[in-house]
Amino acid sequence: MSAVITLNDGVEIPQLGLGVWQVDDDEATGVVLTALEAGYRHVDSAQGYRNEAGVGRAIAQSGLPRDQVFVTTKLTNEFHLHEDARRATHESLEKLGLDYVDLYLIHWPAVIKYGEAYLEAWEVLNEAKAEGLVRSIGVSNFNPDHLDRLLTVSDTVPSVNQIECHPTFARTDMAAELTGRGIVLEAWSPLGQAQDLQNPAIGAIAADLGRTPAQVIIRWHLQKGHIVIPKSVTPSRIAENADVFSFSLDADQLAAIDALDSGNRIGADPATATF
Ligand SMILES: NC(=O)c1ccc[n+]([C@@H]2O[C@H](COP(=O)([O-])OP(=O)(O)OC[C@H]3O[C@@H](n4cnc5c(N)ncnc54)[C@H](OP(=O)(O)O)[C@@H]3O)[C@@H](O)[C@H]2O)c1
């Protein structure tokens, strides 16, 4: 498996990773081990997924050198204030059983519930980076106005913004915005939580290429420069989703997928999310 993106802080991230939202802690160990054996070198967890410990067990059991596995986790919304965020980042490391995390994200700006507390969280992530507890820091579900506000507390530009992005919710404007800021778009729910797999246009391209709909969508993300973190707990799908580096989509196929954008947001809107 290949393809690495260099982030704005020089950190290299494998472009394809395994998402583990809605995977129980116990199940996460086997799922992540399966992925590591299939060649994945990047796992996307979060405090809120309650499976950091399971992910950490898999990394330990894999026997892989620490620097061969890229681990992302995310700060839970209720821990944005300074002391809470400091404690929470240390708790992530303890649960993961790691000395450092590769990428730490603020999970949501959570402005409706916590106002601008996310600015304190950003200060803490900057401190954690300076202390060597995290290699790279970024955000998730941030709109341009939230990104602007971060610059009032630190010159650090987030390395990534992990946002909902899939063919029927392609985020073209946001992608251009992030590119202009030097931030890489990391696509969550990259398969549209499996909804986009049913799209007939995706199915037609998959049939033409002798590939699966999931492989076609993951390939579209890769060729658009997104970091992509499909989730699966199914060993055959975990392997299928990683077998995407020996074919490519041509310009017409890319354009046909681009044309599927219908503003089909599945998750919460960061501007109005109440959690
Ligand atoms: N930052 C955020 O706020 C946020 C929000 C949502 C998600 N995320 C991250 O993004 C990751 C991915 O998003 P997601 O889990 O919402 O959705 P997703 O990856 O778009 O889709 C996952 C669904 O697709 C199925 N699937 C996966 N590969 C398949 C294949 N080859 N063929 C058929 N079905 C397949 C999975 O089934 P099985 O598992 O049953 O195989 C699961 O039902 C999450 O795990 C998480 O790490 C972040």
PDBQT file of the ligand as one rigid body, heavy atoms in Angstrom, charges set to zero:
ROOT
HETATM    1  N1  LIG A 301     -14.574  13.765  12.578  1.00  0.00    +0.000 N 
HETATM    2  C1  LIG A 301     -15.830  13.384  12.610  1.00  0.00    +0.000 C 
HETATM    3  O1  LIG A 301     -16.709  14.089  13.125  1.00  0.00    +0.000 OA
HETATM    4  C2  LIG A 301     -16.201  12.074  12.000  1.00  0.00    +0.000 A 
HETATM    5  C3  LIG A 301     -17.550  11.739  11.775  1.00  0.00    +0.000 A 
HETATM    6  C4  LIG A 301     -17.845  10.515  11.176  1.00  0.00    +0.000 A 
HETATM    7  C5  LIG A 301     -16.822   9.658  10.821  1.00  0.00    +0.000 A 
HETATM    8  N2  LIG A 301     -15.505   9.995  11.078  1.00  0.00    +0.000 N 
HETATM    9  C6  LIG A 301     -14.386   9.084  10.728  1.00  0.00    +0.000 C 
HETATM   10  O2  LIG A 301     -14.553   8.639   9.388  1.00  0.00    +0.000 OA
HETATM   11  C7  LIG A 301     -14.554   7.206   9.378  1.00  0.00    +0.000 C 
HETATM   12  C8  LIG A 301     -15.370   6.683   8.223  1.00  0.00    +0.000 C 
HETATM   13  O3  LIG A 301     -16.684   7.202   8.256  1.00  0.00    +0.000 OA
HETATM   14  P1  LIG A 301     -17.978   6.311   8.571  1.00  0.00    +0.000 P 
HETATM   15  O4  LIG A 301     -17.606   5.194   9.449  1.00  0.00    +0.000 OA
HETATM   16  O5  LIG A 301     -19.022   7.244   9.066  1.00  0.00    +0.000 OA
HETATM   17  O6  LIG A 301     -18.503   5.830   7.149  1.00  0.00    +0.000 OA
HETATM   18  P2  LIG A 301     -17.903   5.224   5.791  1.00  0.00    +0.000 P 
HETATM   19  O7  LIG A 301     -16.491   4.849   5.960  1.00  0.00    +0.000 OA
HETATM   20  O8  LIG A 301     -18.278   6.174   4.720  1.00  0.00    +0.000 OA
HETATM   21  O9  LIG A 301     -18.815   3.918   5.609  1.00  0.00    +0.000 OA
HETATM   22  C9  LIG A 301     -18.758   2.866   6.511  1.00  0.00    +0.000 C 
HETATM   23  C10 LIG A 301     -19.850   1.864   6.117  1.00  0.00    +0.000 C 
HETATM   24  O10 LIG A 301     -19.558   1.329   4.832  1.00  0.00    +0.000 OA
HETATM   25  C11 LIG A 301     -19.467  -0.087   4.915  1.00  0.00    +0.000 C 
HETATM   26  N3  LIG A 301     -18.388  -0.494   4.006  1.00  0.00    +0.000 N 
HETATM   27  C12 LIG A 301     -17.071  -0.200   4.126  1.00  0.00    +0.000 A 
HETATM   28  N4  LIG A 301     -16.375  -0.709   3.103  1.00  0.00    +0.000 NA
HETATM   29  C13 LIG A 301     -17.277  -1.332   2.306  1.00  0.00    +0.000 A 
HETATM   30  C14 LIG A 301     -17.158  -2.057   1.109  1.00  0.00    +0.000 A 
HETATM   31  N5  LIG A 301     -15.966  -2.243   0.514  1.00  0.00    +0.000 N 
HETATM   32  N6  LIG A 301     -18.278  -2.583   0.561  1.00  0.00    +0.000 NA
HETATM   33  C15 LIG A 301     -19.484  -2.401   1.150  1.00  0.00    +0.000 A 
HETATM   34  N7  LIG A 301     -19.654  -1.715   2.297  1.00  0.00    +0.000 NA
HETATM   35  C16 LIG A 301     -18.557  -1.193   2.874  1.00  0.00    +0.000 A 
HETATM   36  C17 LIG A 301     -19.168  -0.401   6.357  1.00  0.00    +0.000 C 
HETATM   37  O11 LIG A 301     -19.673  -1.683   6.710  1.00  0.00    +0.000 OA
HETATM   38  P3  LIG A 301     -18.934  -2.750   7.683  1.00  0.00    +0.000 P 
HETATM   39  O12 LIG A 301     -18.170  -1.983   8.727  1.00  0.00    +0.000 OA
HETATM   40  O13 LIG A 301     -20.088  -3.513   8.248  1.00  0.00    +0.000 OA
HETATM   41  O14 LIG A 301     -18.051  -3.574   6.800  1.00  0.00    +0.000 OA
HETATM   42  C18 LIG A 301     -19.949   0.697   7.062  1.00  0.00    +0.000 C 
HETATM   43  O15 LIG A 301     -21.318   0.363   7.153  1.00  0.00    +0.000 OA
HETATM   44  C19 LIG A 301     -15.107   6.854  10.763  1.00  0.00    +0.000 C 
HETATM   45  O16 LIG A 301     -14.908   5.517  11.106  1.00  0.00    +0.000 OA
HETATM   46  C20 LIG A 301     -14.349   7.849  11.607  1.00  0.00    +0.000 C 
HETATM   47  O17 LIG A 301     -13.011   7.400  11.802  1.00  0.00    +0.000 OA
HETATM   48  C21 LIG A 301     -15.197  11.191  11.661  1.00  0.00    +0.000 A 
ENDROOT
TORSDOF 0
